[in-house]
Each structure stands twice: as structure tokens, then as C-alpha cells.
Amino acid sequence: MAAPPRGVGLGWFCAKDVRAEDRVTFDDTLHDAYGMPAMRIHYKLTERDHASLDAARAAVRRVAEALGDPLDDAPRTLALGASLHYQGTVRTGPAEDGTTVCDPVGQLWDVPGLHVAGDGVIPTATACNPTLTSVALAVAGARHIARTLPLQGR
């Protein structure tokens, strides 16, 4: 029996150019499997995004050639919106300037007492898994809530 072919998988991560137009909205006329309003992803690549992807593809080719004979000389790009880490949909920022939804601890500008957390709060593009950043922002928000929440019944 012949040995299976050996290979190395290469993957490059590119940060998405953050745009206010890239967002998640909810459609009240369509529902997901849980009966909740269906998500709609609004997402387009900018010239900067295309340049970043082209540079990543070139880097993948260079590394593949340095490792040996590439099996596939055409690096693939996932479909638009394929990420599970949607970021910036409820962006945090230092001031209510029309581009942010909440302050740095997740307090909504227009709804006192309501806080948000998660990947959506991250205000800038990242090219890696955002879990640690999301947790850090959530912890900052939770600490703020704990400090400012009135102690009722004590």
C-alpha cells in the first residue's frame, strides 16, 4: 500500500477594513431556527481589503514554494462574511460621535443602564481570533457594572 501524500496547510489571516456600512441587521419578516429575527450580513471589501488579500496570497505562494512543490498554486479565500467573529457591530469608543454605540465599558450612549459585550464591541479590525479581546472588554464592563450598581437590600 502506498503512503498517503504529505502536505502542509497554510493559512493567512487578514484584518478587514472597518466600515460603518459593514454591519449586521435583523429581518423581522424572516426567522432563524429558534424563531428569532434572521440576521442579515451587510459586507463589502474595500480596495485596502483587496490589497491585503493579494499580499496574503503572494505570501502563501512564497512560503509554499520555500517548503517544496506546492500542490495548489492558487490560494483560496473564504466567502465574504464567512467569519464567525463579526466585529464592530456595536462599536465602543471614547465619545458619542455617530460611529460608536457605547462607551469603553459597554454602556450604551442612549440607554442608561444597558451594557453590551462581545466581539461586536471591538472597535478596530483584528486579524486573529478576538476571544481574548472580547473577554477583556466584557470584564471591564462587568467591573464597571459591579462598581456602579446600587446595592439594593443591603
N, CA, C and O of each residue as an XYZ file, in Angstrom:
616
protein
N       0.846     -1.181      0.000
C       0.000      0.000      0.000
C       0.890      1.241      0.000
O       1.845      1.332      0.771
N       0.568      2.187     -0.866
C       1.357      3.415     -0.975
C       1.063      4.348      0.182
O      -0.059      4.404      0.686
N       2.072      5.069      0.589
C       1.900      6.054      1.663
C       1.048      7.214      1.147
O       1.175      7.601     -0.015
N       0.190      7.767      1.986
C      -0.629      8.910      1.543
C       0.263     10.118      1.280
O       1.326     10.250      1.885
N      -0.165     10.994      0.383
C       0.640     12.198      0.131
C       0.726     13.048      1.389
O      -0.209     13.092      2.189
N       1.832     13.708      1.549
C       2.027     14.586      2.703
C       1.934     16.035      2.261
O       2.314     16.387      1.144
N       1.435     16.848      3.131
C       1.314     18.252      2.782
C       1.242     19.122      4.012
O       1.047     18.646      5.130
N       1.402     20.389      3.784
C       1.306     21.391      4.845
C       0.226     22.378      4.425
O       0.269     22.922      3.322
N      -0.729     22.604      5.296
C      -1.755     23.605      5.020
C      -1.293     24.958      5.523
O      -0.801     25.079      6.644
N      -1.450     25.956      4.707
C      -1.054     27.314      5.085
C      -2.282     28.204      5.125
O      -3.148     28.115      4.255
N      -2.359     29.045      6.110
C      -3.469     29.984      6.205
C      -2.979     31.327      6.699
O      -2.223     31.405      7.667
N      -3.408     32.377      6.038
C      -3.076     33.735      6.436
C      -4.362     34.430      6.866
O      -5.410     34.254      6.245
N      -4.277     35.206      7.916
C      -5.424     35.968      8.386
C      -5.204     37.433      8.031
O      -4.107     37.962      8.210
N      -6.225     38.071      7.540
C      -6.143     39.482      7.158
C      -7.195     40.267      7.932
O      -8.332     39.820      8.084
N      -6.808     41.424      8.413
C      -7.765     42.292      9.096
C      -8.675     42.937      8.055
O      -8.213     43.369      6.999
N      -9.961     43.000      8.359
C     -10.946     43.640      7.487
C     -10.924     45.139      7.736
O     -10.903     45.577      8.886
N     -10.930     45.922      6.677
C     -11.034     47.373      6.782
C     -12.394     47.694      7.398
O     -13.424     47.325      6.834
N     -12.416     48.368      8.533
C     -13.660     48.639      9.243
C     -14.433     49.754      8.537
O     -13.897     50.830      8.269
N     -15.701     49.471      8.245
C     -16.599     50.440      7.617
C     -17.925     50.419      8.352
O     -18.391     49.357      8.765
N     -18.532     51.577      8.518
C     -19.840     51.643      9.174
C     -20.885     50.880      8.373
O     -21.853     50.369      8.937
N     -20.693     50.801      7.061
C     -21.654     50.108      6.205
C     -21.627     48.594      6.408
O     -22.614     47.921      6.111
N     -20.525     48.050      6.906
C     -20.433     46.620      7.216
C     -21.097     46.410      8.563
O     -20.609     46.876      9.592
N     -22.208     45.707      8.541
C     -22.962     45.572      9.787
C     -23.874     44.364      9.720
O     -24.048     43.743      8.672
N     -24.443     44.051     10.857
C     -25.449     43.003     10.965
C     -26.777     43.682     11.272
O     -26.858     44.505     12.184
N     -27.817     43.343     10.515
C     -29.158     43.829     10.813
C     -30.059     42.617     10.996
O     -29.663     41.495     10.681
N     -31.249     42.834     11.493
C     -32.188     41.747     11.724
C     -33.439     41.976     10.897
O     -33.947     43.094     10.808
N     -33.926     40.901     10.294
C     -35.092     40.945      9.419
C     -36.289     40.375     10.175
O     -36.338     39.175     10.446
N     -37.250     41.226     10.516
C     -38.426     40.781     11.266
C     -39.364     39.903     10.436
O     -40.241     39.234     10.983
N     -39.177     39.906      9.111
C     -40.074     39.103      8.261
C     -39.574     37.675      8.074
O     -40.346     36.799      7.685
N     -38.281     37.426      8.350
C     -37.705     36.076      8.264
C     -37.192     35.674      9.642
O     -36.734     36.513     10.418
N     -37.276     34.377      9.935
C     -36.853     33.908     11.254
C     -35.825     32.788     11.132
O     -35.819     32.030     10.163
N     -34.954     32.702     12.141
C     -33.966     31.627     12.163
C     -34.576     30.379     12.788
O     -35.775     30.340     13.066
N     -33.750     29.358     13.007
C     -34.237     28.079     13.538
C     -34.827     28.208     14.943
O     -35.573     27.330     15.376
N     -34.507     29.279     15.655
C     -35.025     29.487     17.012
C     -36.246     30.410     17.029
O     -36.770     30.733     18.095
N     -36.692     30.829     15.850
C     -37.839     31.723     15.766
C     -37.483     33.188     15.962
O     -38.366     34.041     16.054
N     -36.194     33.477     16.026
C     -35.734     34.862     16.206
C     -35.607     35.537     14.841
O     -35.456     34.849     13.831
N     -35.665     36.865     14.792
C     -35.466     37.549     13.510
C     -34.139     37.137     12.872
O     -33.113     37.069     13.548
N     -34.168     36.863     11.572
C     -32.980     36.388     10.861
C     -31.947     37.507     10.717
O     -32.290     38.668     10.496
N     -30.668     37.125     10.848
C     -29.579     38.078     10.658
C     -29.360     38.328      9.166
O     -29.493     37.425      8.340
N     -29.028     39.549      8.852
C     -28.612     39.936      7.504
C     -27.208     40.524      7.629
O     -26.988     41.443      8.417
N     -26.271     40.005      6.863
C     -24.904     40.489      6.890
C     -24.714     41.462      5.727
O     -24.915     41.094      4.570
N     -24.331     42.687      6.027
C     -24.025     43.702      5.016
C     -22.509     43.861      5.040
O     -21.941     44.300      6.040
N     -21.847     43.500      3.921
C     -20.398     43.333      3.961
C     -19.830     43.502      2.563
O     -20.270     42.825      1.634
N     -18.870     44.386      2.398
C     -18.172     44.554      1.124
C     -16.686     44.754      1.388
O     -16.283     45.252      2.439
N     -15.892     44.358      0.418
C     -14.449     44.551      0.514
C     -14.078     45.906     -0.076
O     -14.632     46.331     -1.090
N     -13.125     46.580      0.580
C     -12.615     47.858      0.090
C     -11.367     47.596     -0.755
O     -10.887     46.465     -0.831
N     -10.851     48.639     -1.382
C      -9.592     48.499     -2.124
C      -8.479     48.047     -1.192
O      -7.631     47.240     -1.571
N      -8.487     48.570      0.024
C      -7.474     48.166      1.008
C      -7.599     46.689      1.352
O      -6.591     46.002      1.512
N      -8.845     46.190      1.470
C      -9.064     44.765      1.727
C      -8.513     43.922      0.586
O      -7.832     42.924      0.821
N      -8.804     44.320     -0.650
C      -8.304     43.572     -1.811
C      -6.771     43.557     -1.828
O      -6.165     42.529     -2.128
N      -6.146     44.690     -1.508
C      -4.682     44.759     -1.470
C      -4.131     43.832     -0.388
O      -3.127     43.152     -0.601
N      -4.784     43.807      0.767
C      -4.355     42.925      1.861
C      -4.474     41.459      1.454
O      -3.576     40.662      1.728
N      -5.579     41.101      0.802
C      -5.768     39.720      0.342
C      -4.745     39.345     -0.717
O      -4.214     38.234     -0.692
N      -4.457     40.251     -1.648
C      -3.453     39.979     -2.673
C      -2.083     39.744     -2.037
O      -1.361     38.829     -2.432
N      -1.727     40.572     -1.049
C      -0.445     40.404     -0.359
C      -0.397     39.069      0.387
O       0.637     38.402      0.393
N      -1.497     38.681      1.007
C      -1.544     37.406      1.725
C      -1.401     36.231      0.757
O      -0.681     35.275      1.045
N      -2.081     36.300     -0.384
C      -1.964     35.224     -1.386
C      -0.523     35.098     -1.874
O      -0.013     33.988     -2.029
N       0.136     36.237     -2.116
C       1.531     36.219     -2.560
C       2.428     35.610     -1.480
O       3.337     34.840     -1.789
N       2.174     35.954     -0.220
C       2.966     35.398      0.877
C       2.766     33.887      0.984
O       3.724     33.149      1.213
N       1.529     33.428      0.821
C       1.253     31.982      0.862
C       2.035     31.284     -0.243
O       2.633     30.235     -0.005
N       2.041     31.851     -1.449
C       2.769     31.236     -2.565
C       4.265     31.162     -2.268
O       4.898     30.133     -2.504
N       4.837     32.275     -1.740
C       6.277     32.295     -1.425
C       6.623     31.237     -0.393
O       7.612     30.521     -0.551
N       5.819     31.126      0.668
C       6.099     30.150      1.722
C       5.932     28.726      1.188
O       6.741     27.848      1.487
N       4.883     28.504      0.402
C       4.650     27.175     -0.168
C       5.823     26.758     -1.048
O       6.264     25.610     -0.987
N       6.331     27.673     -1.862
C       7.463     27.356     -2.727
C       8.722     27.100     -1.914
O       9.538     26.253     -2.279
N       8.886     27.831     -0.809
C      10.058     27.623      0.046
C      10.018     26.259      0.740
O      11.062     25.681      1.040
N       8.798     25.744      0.995
C       8.658     24.450      1.654
C       8.807     23.275      0.689
O       9.086     22.154      1.116
N       8.627     23.521     -0.588
C       8.711     22.432     -1.556
C       7.824     22.714     -2.743
O       7.617     23.869     -3.115
N       7.296     21.653     -3.344
C       6.430     21.789     -4.509
C       4.994     22.014     -4.054
O       4.383     21.110     -3.485
N       4.445     23.204     -4.293
C       3.053     23.451     -3.891
C       2.089     22.543     -4.654
O       2.219     22.363     -5.865
N       1.123     21.974     -3.933
C       0.109     21.135     -4.568
C      -0.914     21.985     -5.294
O      -1.494     21.555     -6.291
N      -1.133     23.177     -4.801
C      -2.138     24.063     -5.370
C      -1.546     25.461     -5.381
O      -1.265     26.029     -4.326
N      -1.352     26.023     -6.585
C      -0.710     27.334     -6.646
C      -1.704     28.486     -6.565
O      -1.329     29.639     -6.776
N      -2.968     28.187     -6.261
C      -3.984     29.235     -6.166
C      -4.591     29.247     -4.768
O      -5.550     28.521     -4.505
N      -4.042     30.069     -3.861
C      -4.629     30.136     -2.521
C      -6.108     30.507     -2.594
O      -6.516     31.313     -3.431
N      -6.892     29.919     -1.724
C      -8.340     30.168     -1.706
C      -8.687     31.193     -0.635
O      -8.023     31.295      0.397
N      -9.731     31.938     -0.906
C     -10.256     32.914      0.044
C     -11.656     32.461      0.419
O     -12.444     32.085     -0.449
N     -11.969     32.495      1.711
C     -13.308     32.132      2.152
C     -14.332     33.124      1.604
O     -13.999     34.261      1.270
N     -15.559     32.681      1.520
C     -16.635     33.540      1.031
C     -16.798     34.759      1.935
O     -16.539     34.692      3.136
N     -17.231     35.876      1.342
C     -17.462     37.087      2.131
C     -18.426     36.798      3.275
O     -19.460     36.156      3.085
N     -18.077     37.278      4.460
C     -18.939     37.084      5.617
C     -18.807     35.718      6.256
O     -19.576     35.394      7.161
N     -17.841     34.889      5.808
C     -17.711     33.531      6.329
C     -17.171     33.488      7.760
O     -17.232     32.442      8.407
N     -16.655     34.589      8.253
C     -16.114     34.625      9.606
C     -17.198     34.368     10.645
O     -18.361     34.722     10.450
N     -16.811     33.764     11.720
C     -17.721     33.599     12.857
C     -17.455     34.678     13.899
O     -18.049     34.665     14.977
N     -16.578     35.596     13.585
C     -16.160     36.631     14.525
C     -16.525     38.012     13.997
O     -15.645     38.815     13.688
N     -17.820     38.288     13.894
C     -18.263     39.596     13.415
C     -17.883     40.634     14.456
O     -18.241     40.517     15.628
N     -17.159     41.643     14.017
C     -16.655     42.664     14.925
C     -17.155     44.038     14.522
O     -17.442     44.296     13.354
N     -17.253     44.916     15.515
C     -17.585     46.303     15.253
C     -19.051     46.589     14.994
O     -19.384     47.683     14.537
N     -19.943     45.641     15.272
C     -21.369     45.866     15.005
C     -22.019     46.735     16.073
O     -23.058     47.343     15.814
N     -21.443     46.811     17.251
C     -21.880     47.711     18.331
C     -20.620     48.360     18.906
O     -20.309     48.207     20.087
N     -19.912     49.077     18.055
C     -18.580     49.596     18.361
C     -18.527     50.456     19.615
O     -19.420     51.259     19.886
N     -17.446     50.259     20.374
C     -17.155     51.106     21.517
C     -16.277     52.265     21.067
O     -15.583     52.184     20.055
N     -16.322     53.330     21.830
C     -15.473     54.479     21.544
C     -15.492     55.456     22.702
O     -16.311     55.327     23.612
N     -14.597     56.432     22.678
C     -14.490     57.369     23.796
C     -15.583     58.427     23.834
O     -15.793     59.063     24.868
N     -16.286     58.626     22.710
C     -17.303     59.679     22.651
C     -18.430     59.263     21.709
O     -18.231     58.463     20.795
N     -19.598     59.814     21.947
C     -20.745     59.568     21.075
C     -20.583     60.467     19.847
O     -20.991     61.629     19.845
N     -19.977     59.898     18.809
C     -19.655     60.688     17.619
C     -20.383     60.204     16.361
O     -20.062     60.633     15.252
N     -21.354     59.318     16.535
C     -22.092     58.800     15.397
C     -21.514     57.529     14.809
O     -22.153     56.883     13.978
N     -20.300     57.158     15.234
C     -19.696     55.919     14.737
C     -19.643     54.836     15.807
O     -19.270     53.697     15.523
N     -20.015     55.187     17.036
C     -19.970     54.227     18.144
C     -21.348     54.101     18.779
O     -22.200     54.978     18.639
N     -21.544     52.992     19.480
C     -22.816     52.699     20.125
C     -22.695     52.807     21.643
O     -23.667     53.094     22.342
N     -21.471     52.568     22.139
C     -21.286     52.514     23.594
C     -19.938     53.094     23.988
O     -19.058     53.314     23.157
N     -19.811     53.334     25.291
C     -18.547     53.832     25.827
C     -17.587     52.648     26.032
O     -17.974     51.505     25.785
N     -16.349     52.896     26.476
C     -15.363     51.820     26.601
C     -15.710     50.695     27.580
O     -15.049     49.657     27.567
N     -16.728     50.871     28.427
C     -17.143     49.776     29.315
C     -18.457     49.144     28.840
O     -19.072     48.369     29.573
N     -18.886     49.471     27.621
C     -20.060     48.828     27.043
C     -21.391     49.477     27.362
O     -22.431     48.951     26.965
N     -21.399     50.602     28.068
C     -22.635     51.320     28.399
C     -23.141     52.007     27.138
O     -22.437     52.824     26.545
N     -24.379     51.671     26.725
C     -24.944     52.308     25.540
C     -25.085     53.802     25.759
O     -25.447     54.246     26.849
N     -24.799     54.578     24.721
C     -24.903     56.025     24.840
C     -26.331     56.464     25.144
O     -26.544     57.365     25.956
N     -27.316     55.829     24.495
C     -28.693     56.310     24.566
C     -29.600     55.551     25.522
O     -30.773     55.902     25.651
N     -29.091     54.511     26.204
C     -29.938     53.712     27.090
C     -29.207     53.509     28.421
O     -28.462     52.541     28.574
N     -29.411     54.402     29.369
C     -28.727     54.279     30.655
C     -29.004     52.916     31.304
O     -30.142     52.449     31.337
N     -27.945     52.297     31.815
C     -28.078     51.012     32.499
C     -27.987     49.801     31.584
O     -27.905     48.676     32.075
N     -27.998     49.995     30.268
C     -27.897     48.877     29.339
C     -26.473     48.802     28.802
O     -25.947     49.765     28.244
N     -25.863     47.630     28.987
C     -24.492     47.400     28.545
C     -24.465     46.307     27.485
O     -25.320     45.422     27.478
N     -23.486     46.369     26.593
C     -23.262     45.333     25.586
C     -21.838     44.822     25.727
O     -20.959     45.515     26.241
N     -21.627     43.596     25.259
C     -20.299     42.988     25.291
C     -20.212     41.998     24.141
O     -21.220     41.677     23.511
N     -19.022     41.524     23.872
C     -18.816     40.540     22.819
C     -17.954     41.094     21.701
O     -17.441     42.209     21.793
N     -17.799     40.304     20.639
C     -16.957     40.699     19.513
C     -17.425     41.996     18.865
O     -16.607     42.763     18.358
N     -18.725     42.249     18.876
C     -19.272     43.437     18.237
C     -18.770     44.729     18.834
O     -18.796     45.761     18.164
N     -18.309     44.706     20.084
C     -17.840     45.912     20.765
C     -16.445     46.318     20.283
O     -16.073     47.486     20.386
N     -15.683     45.375     19.763
C     -14.305     45.657     19.328
C     -14.348     46.712     18.223
O     -14.973     46.492     17.186
N     -13.682     47.873     18.435
C     -13.836     48.985     17.503
C     -12.920     48.958     16.284
O     -13.160     49.694     15.327
N     -11.892     48.141     16.295
C     -10.945     48.122     15.182
C     -10.787     46.713     14.637
O     -11.111     45.732     15.307
N     -10.289     46.628     13.424
C     -10.111     45.330     12.780
C      -8.993     44.541     13.450
O      -7.980     45.105     13.863
N      -9.190     43.246     13.551
C      -8.151     42.343     14.026
C      -7.987     41.247     12.983
O      -8.892     40.990     12.189
N      -6.833     40.609     12.992
C      -6.591     39.531     12.030
C      -6.432     38.203     12.751
O      -5.884     37.250     12.197
N      -6.906     38.143     13.975
C      -6.781     36.910     14.737
C      -8.091     36.663     15.496
O      -9.000     37.492     15.476
N      -8.164     35.541     16.143
C      -9.340     35.215     16.933
C      -9.524     36.293     18.009
O      -8.587     36.577     18.755
N     -10.704     36.890     18.099
C     -10.914     38.018     19.018
C     -11.367     37.637     20.425
O     -11.728     38.512     21.213
N     -11.354     36.357     20.749
C     -11.923     35.932     22.030
C     -11.295     36.643     23.224
O     -12.018     37.143     24.086
N      -9.977     36.700     23.293
C      -9.324     37.323     24.450
C      -9.676     38.804     24.548
O      -9.906     39.311     25.646
N      -9.721     39.499     23.423
C     -10.110     40.912     23.416
C     -11.544     41.067     23.902
O     -11.838     41.953     24.704
N     -12.445     40.201     23.415
C     -13.849     40.260     23.842
C     -13.988     40.022     25.334
O     -14.748     40.716     26.010
N     -13.259     39.049     25.847
C     -13.321     38.749     27.285
C     -12.787     39.929     28.093
O     -13.371     40.294     29.114
N     -11.691     40.525     27.651
C     -11.129     41.673     28.373
C     -12.126     42.838     28.414
O     -12.298     43.475     29.454
N     -12.775     43.110     27.288
C     -13.773     44.182     27.255
C     -14.972     43.843     28.136
O     -15.507     44.715     28.820
N     -15.397     42.575     28.121
C     -16.527     42.150     28.955
C     -16.184     42.259     30.437
O     -17.022     42.678     31.235
N     -14.969     41.889     30.810
C     -14.541     42.001     32.211
C     -14.526     43.467     32.637
O     -14.968     43.794     33.738
N     -14.023     44.352     31.776
C     -14.027     45.784     32.097
C     -15.458     46.275     32.303
O     -15.730     47.039     33.229
N     -16.369     45.837     31.441
C     -17.774     46.218     31.590
C     -18.387     45.664     32.862
O     -19.106     46.372     33.566
N     -18.108     44.395     33.164
C     -18.656     43.769     34.377
C     -18.133     44.467     35.630
O     -18.884     44.677     36.582
N     -16.858     44.824     35.635
C     -16.298     45.543     36.791
C     -16.960     46.905     36.955
O     -17.242     47.339     38.072
N     -17.203     47.572     35.835
C     -17.883     48.868     35.889
C     -19.300     48.714     36.456
O     -19.717     49.494     37.311
N     -20.025     47.721     35.983
C     -21.382     47.472     36.483
C     -21.344     47.178     37.977
O     -22.153     47.716     38.732
N     -20.410     46.326     38.414
C     -20.303     45.975     39.832
C     -19.988     47.195     40.686
O     -20.495     47.317     41.801
N     -19.148     48.107     40.168
C     -18.788     49.320     40.918
C     -19.936     50.308     40.993
O     -20.084     51.010     41.993
N     -20.749     50.373     39.953
C     -21.763     51.424     39.880
C     -23.173     50.951     40.197
O     -24.074     51.773     40.364
N     -23.377     49.653     40.284
C     -24.724     49.129     40.549
C     -25.108     49.443     41.986
O     -24.347     49.142     42.906
N     -26.273     50.040     42.194
C     -26.709     50.327     43.558
C     -26.869     49.017     44.348
O     -27.411     48.038     43.834
N     -26.411     49.010     45.555
C     -26.559     47.842     46.421
C     -27.949     47.883     47.044
O     -28.180     48.597     48.020
N     -28.869     47.113     46.475
C     -30.232     47.116     46.968
C     -30.430     46.021     48.016
O     -29.943     44.902     47.854
N     -31.129     46.341     49.063
C     -31.428     45.351     50.097
C     -30.273     45.037     51.014
O     -30.314     44.026     51.715
N     -29.229     45.873     51.038
C     -28.092     45.610     51.914
C     -27.923     46.707     52.913
O     -27.011     46.655     53.738
